[in-house]
């Protein structure tokens, strides 16, 4: 019998007071009974609008039908044909603005919980299946992938499934890119990412860490000396932005990138961490995106008594996922909307002693369509804090563009690439944050998938 309930099943989660003191995963996942019942809400539409909303084109109605039938491994096999990172996407993909936004059930109620079902299927497979992915017959072609984030891993996985000899070059000591250094353990456990990467290695993908392309080897050397026939650049956007206000060079001012890398990748939350992090009492996080939410929630878990999100627009313009905002509020994060910093104050030993701010008002819409914030006259005040985390965006590191001949880039640093990922440099493709600037995991995966198809077409044309 179909389930015609207008509401999706809620996601079980740790209680807010408990989870704000630990780094264990917040969302606990569906059990079998809940997954079966939620899957029966799917109408299996012939037009499949949900698929059109998915950047990697997962066959959503088909996998959900398998879940409804209790055929969980079959459901996983359907997903993995399109996605190299199903357990990741089920956790961090913004389904509410993509596949679920297109769901027919959402017109008169809530959409089917597509993301939660994807997570359930991936977790069920990882818990019950010992079979490694099938390694494709080699086709004799060799491709390099720069960066092991979602774009690079997706491109590598899709090419490996076609028989390509793929090597991924990662600058850090651990593969995963933003999945391991940027997203906290309580949203995406590192063991999940490690498992997904092991699956790619089983397909034949080779991963070389501590390889800074542009320093150890250049893109030109990969093509001209190392025998690679094509290169995909998925190096992300790891260069943090600052506001250029007084006091940003003080000791307890962090970019969100540095703060999250210390906490996530280097486990700075542990007492015996080799790379410690400043344990503040009052933290101000400047910004309103998912990265700002992650930084604020990490600071809370590190023992901060008060953590504030300082955002210059209103709650209606907040770009972070609604679920992350809700979780942050439940955990006691304070939201200071229509507030903008003007200076960071210095205290003893160069540590932050507060931050001067002004109140804002929303004026006319800017180029993005959002109403432009303007300063409210005479509204300056001082916000008490001893640590400031800047989470106002990132841009691509200039290393690749500065060391690759003939590679066109945007003024702000992004690599210029067409809709297939092809760049101005012959045999070089790019995608994800290295092209668009900071965006979502699933959009980066979509770009990696598209580039893999274009690389395959180019190299097969040579035959």
N, C-alpha and C positions, 0 to 999 in steps of 0.2 A: 504494500500500500504506500502511495506517495505521502510525504509529510508536507502538508499545506500550511504549517505554522508560519505566520508572517515574521517571526523573529528567528534569527540564527541562534545556535547554541553558544552561550558565552564561553570564553576561554578561561579555564581554571587558572588561578594565579596565587602566588604567595601573598599572604596578608601584608599590607603596606608597612605596618610598624615593624614587622620581622624582616622583610626584604630590604628595607632601607639601611640595614646594618650588615648585610652580607652581599657577596658577589655571585650567589647562585642564580640560576636562570629564573626570571620572574614568571613568565608564562609556563604552565606545566604541561600543556598539550591535551588533546582529546584522548579519552579511552576508546576502546573498540565500540562499545555500545553507543556512545555519543557520535562517533564518526559515522557509523552505519545510519543513524537517524538523520544526521545533518545531510549526508549524501542523498538521502531520499527526498530532500527539498528541491533538488535539481530537476528541471523540467525536460532536460535533454533537447533543447531547442534545435530545430533544423538549421536556423540561421547562425547559431553559435556566436552571438555578439561578444561573449566573454573572450573568445579566442582573439578577436580583433583588438581587444584591449590589452593583450599580453605582448610585451616587446619580444619575447622569444617564441611566441606562437605555440604554447603548450596545448595539446588536444584536451581541453578541460572537460567537456561533457563526457568524453570517452573514459578518462581516468576516474571521474566521479561515479560513472555507472559501474565500474569495476569495484569501487569502494562499497557502493550500495549492495553489490552482490557478494561482498565478503572476500573478494579476490584481490587482496592487498598487494601481493607481489606483482600481479599483472598490471595493477594500477601504477606501480612504480616504474615498470618497464615502459609504459606509455609516456610518463613524464620525462624519463631520462633520455628518450629519443630526441627531445627538444631542449632540455635543460641539463647542463653539466653540474649544477649546484642546487638540486631540489631541496635539500635540508636547510640550506642557507636562505633560499628564496621564501620558503614557507615561514621563515622567522622575520626577515627584514624587508621584504618587498612591500611597497605601499599598495596593496591590492585594492584598497578602498578608492583609489583614484585611477585604477587601471581595469583589470578584469572584472572586479566586483562592481565597479561603477557601471559597467555595461550589462550586468545581469538583469534579466527580465523580472526575476522575483523582487528586485529592488524597487520596482515601480509602485508596488502596493504593500511595501513592507521592507524588510532587510534583505539584502542579497544573500545568496548562498555563501557560506564561509569557505571560499575557495582556498585562500591561503592557509587556513587552519587545517583543511583536509590535505593539502600538499605536504605540510609539515608532518601530519600524522602518517601519511604513506611513506615518506622518506625515513622517519624514525622507526617505523615498523620494519622496513627493509633492513636498516642498519642493525636492528636488534635481532632479526630472525634469519637473515640470509648470509651465508658464508661464501657465496659464489662471487668471484671477481668478474668485472666486465670483460667481454670478449675482445681480444686484441685483433685488430683488422690486419689483413694481408698487406705487407709493405708495398707502396706504389713507387718507391725510388726517389721521391722528392723530399727535400729538407727545408724546414721553415724554422725561423727563430721568432720567439715571442719575448718582448721586453716588458717585464712587470708581471707579477703573479697575483694581481687583484682580480676582481670579477670579470673585467674585459679580457685580460690575458688568459685566465684559466678557461673561459668559455671558448675563446678562439682556439686555444691549444687542444681542448677536448674535442671540438667539432672537427678539427683537422686530423687528429689522431684516429677518430672513428672512420675517416676516409683513407687511412693508411699512410699518412704523412709521418716522417721522422721529425718530431717536434722537440725543441729544447726551449725551456722557459728560463730566462735570466732575471733573477731577483736581487735587488740591491741590499736588502736586509738579510739577517741571518736566518729568518724563518719565512717560508712561503705563505702567501695569503693576502698580502697587500693590506688595504684598508679593512679587510675582514678580520685581520688579527691585530692590527695596531690601532684602528680607529673605532671599532664597535665593541662596546664593553661585554665582558663575560656574561653579565646578567641578561643581555639581549641575544648574544650569539656565542655560545660556548666554543672555546678554541678547539675542543675535541671534535666538534661537528665539522669545522673547517678542515682539520687534519684528515678526517675520514674522507671528505670529498676529494681532497688532493691525492690521497692514497688510491682512490678509484681512478683518478686520471693517470697516475703512474702505472696502474695496472693496464691501462690502454696503451702504454708505451711512452707517455710523455716524460721527458727528462727535465729535472728541475735543478738548476745551479744557483745556489745562494751566494751572498757576498760578492755579487757580480754587478758592479756599477757601470752600466753601459754609458759610454761617454768618458769614462776614466780607464777602466780595465781594458775594454774594447769599445770601439765606436761602431755605429750602425754601418758605416762604410766598410769597416774591417769585417764585420759579420758577412756582408755580401761579397766582398772582393777577395777575402783571404780565408774565411772559415767555411766556405762551401755552401752557405745558405742561399736558397734561390729567392726567398722573400722574407721580409721582416714585418711583424706586427708590433706597433708601439702602443702599449697599454700601461704606460708608466704613471697614470693618475695625475692628481693635482695636489701635491704635498707641500707646496710653498705657501705658508700662512700669510694672511693679510693683517695689517694693523691699522689703527685709526690715525696714527701720527699725531697723538696728543701728548702733552707733557707727562712724564712719569712712566712711559711704557717700557723704559729700560730698567725699572726697579727689580729687585731680586725676586719678589713673589708675584710677578706678572708673567703669565704663560700664554703662549698660543695654545688653542685647543689641541692642535696636532701634537705638540710636545707633551702636554698634560696627559692626553689619552694614550700616547705611545708609552709613556712611563708606566701608567697604570695598567694598561692592557697587555702589551707585548713583554714588558719587563717586570710585570707583577710587583709594581712599587707599593701596592697595598699590603704586601707581606712585611712583617717586621724585620726579616733578615734580607730584604731586597738589596741587591748590589747597586741598583739605581734607585735611590729614594725619591720621594716627592714631598713638597712642602705641605705639612698638615696644618691647615688654617682653621680659624674659628668662625670667621665670617667671610664668605666667598661671593664675589659678584661675577657672573658669567654674562658677557656682552654678546648678544645675538639671539636669534629666535628659531634657528633651524634644528634639525635632528642632532647635529653635532653639539649644539649648545645644550640640548636636553641631556645628551650622554655625559657631557662634562659636569653639568650640575648634579646629576644623579650619582656620578662617581664621587664627587666632592662630599656629598652627603654621606655616602658609605664609608668615606675615609674619616668621618667623625666631625665634620663641620657642624657647628651649632645652628648656623643660619646660612642658607644658600639662596641667592637671588638671581633670577633671569632679568637682565636689563635690556629692554627691547624698545626701539624708538617708534614703532608703530603700535597699533591697537591689537587686541586679541584676534580680531577678524582677519588681520593680515599675517598672522603667525604662520610661517611656512612649515613648521614641524608637523609630523604625523599626529593626528588627533589622539591616537592611542598612547603615544609617547608623552604628550602634554598631560593627558589624564593621569598616567602613571606618575609623572613628576609631581603633579598637584597632590595626589594621594600620599606621596612620600614626604610632603611638607616643603617642597620647593616654593619659594615666594616669587610671584610674577609682578614685575614693575614695568607696566606698559607705558607707552608714550613718554619714555625717559631716555635721555642720551648723555653719555659721559662727555665731559669737556677736559678733565685733567685727573691724573692719579697722584695722590699726595704721598710724600715721603715721610716715613717715620724713622725709628731707631734702626741703625745698622742697614739702612737701605731697603727696609721692608715696607710694603704698602701700609699707609695709615688712614686710608679713606679714598673716596673718589667723588669729585665734584660733578654734578649732573645738572641738566636743565630739563624742564618739562616740555613736551612737544604737543602740537596740535596738527591734525590732518588737514592739508590744503588740497590743491588740485591734483588729479592723477598724474603720475610721471610716465615715462616711456614704457614701463612694465604694466601700466594699467592700474597700479596701486596708488592711492592718494599719498602725495608727498608730505612727509612730516616737516613742520616748521616750528621754530623755537617760540615758546610762549614767553613774552616779555616779563622780566623780573621774577623768573621762576627758579633761579639757581639754588641748589641745596647740596649738602654733603651726605653721601651715603657711607655709613660705617662699614668698613671691610678691611681685611688684612691680606687678601689675595684677589687678584683679578685674572680672569681667563678670557682671552679674546677669541670668539667663535663667530667671526664676521665673514668667513669665506676663505677660499684658497685658490691658488692658480698653479699651473704646471711648472715644475722645475725647469729652468732654462738650459740645463745641461745637454739634453738631447738636441734641441734646436741649434745650440751653439757648436755642436761637434758633428753635425750631419750636413754634408754638402747638398745644396739644392732643395732644402726642406723649408717650405713657406710656413710662416706662423702668423697668428693674429697679433695685434699690437699688445694685447694683454697676456700673450704667451701661448695661447692654444694653438695646436697644430692644425693647419688647414687641410681638410679632407672632404672628399665628395660623399654622396649618399652611400657609396659602397665601402668607404673607409680609405680609398686610394688617395695618396698624397701627391705632392708635386715631384717627389723623388721617386725615380723608377724603382719598382718592386718593393716599395715601402708603404705600408698601410698603418692606419692609426684609428683609435676609437676610445670611447669612454671619457673619463674626466680629462685626459690629455688633450682632447679635442674640444669638449663642451665646457670645461670647468667643472667644479664640484656638482655632481648630480646624484642619482640613486644607483644602487647596486644593479637593479634589473635593467635600467637603461644602458649601463655599461656592458652588461651581459648581451643585450640586444645588439650593441655595436660590435662586440667581439664575434657574435654569430654571423652578422652581415659581412664582416671583413673576411671571416673564414670561407664563406661562400665565394667571395670575389677572388681570394687567393687561389682557391681550388679551380675556379674558372680560368684564371690566368695561366696557372702552371699546366693544367690539362690541355690548354690551347697550344702549348709548346710541343705537345706530343703529336 
